[in-house]
């Protein structure tokens, strides 16, 4: 089986690899002096997948842990990674859910149930792992993968900030365009209402002007009648205009 790349340049990467464990039947053969018969032994295997990669390296768990311990002693592998792997192994042996380093995806309110299931399928169990996803992993997540990673980064940042109240910045980004459109619609509605108000004002003022004109005509007619009662035409008209 291939090595997992235990050198100083590749081991000290940003994120530890994902580890799963399986029991497999390994073929053994007795010594020739014992008849050379074949038998099988249940053996624990560690399945190691580098962060963001689709390639998996398979190692016999006991041998792999001994190798990692030696790497730690030489300063070529982080002790905290080895401790986490050992804790996962113990949980697996006891049929328990392995502990999550960081915020569990299952407890992350910024992800939908469908997104949680997808992330679990890729072995992503912590929000911090998603926040540090490389381009290969983002591409494998498919449509919406970059948005998920942006949400995870926002979550990690807000969790460490002094005001951890912004939990779904991505959702705010998504709604920004809708808010801009609503503002445009509101401006247009105000413009239409203003035109309607101006039209109604014109309709109200028109009858008043007509009424004033009719009143003047009535007074002129009355002036003509008055002239017949002893006033000259010019005097009657002057009197009618004076009232106006």
Buried (B, 14 or more C-beta within 10 A) or exposed (E): EEEBEBEEEEBEBEBBBBBBBEEEEEEEEEEEEEEEEEEEEEBBBBBBBBBBBEEBBBBBBEEBBEBBBEBBEEEBBBEEBBEBBEEBBEBBEEEEEBEBBBBBBEEBEBBEEEBBEBBEEBBBBBBBBBBBBBEEBBEBBEEEBBBBBBBBBBBBEBEEEEEEEEBBBBEEEEEEEEEEEEEEEEEEEEEEEEEEEEEEEEEEEEEEEEEEEEEEEEBBEBBEEBBEEEBEEEEBBEBBEEEE
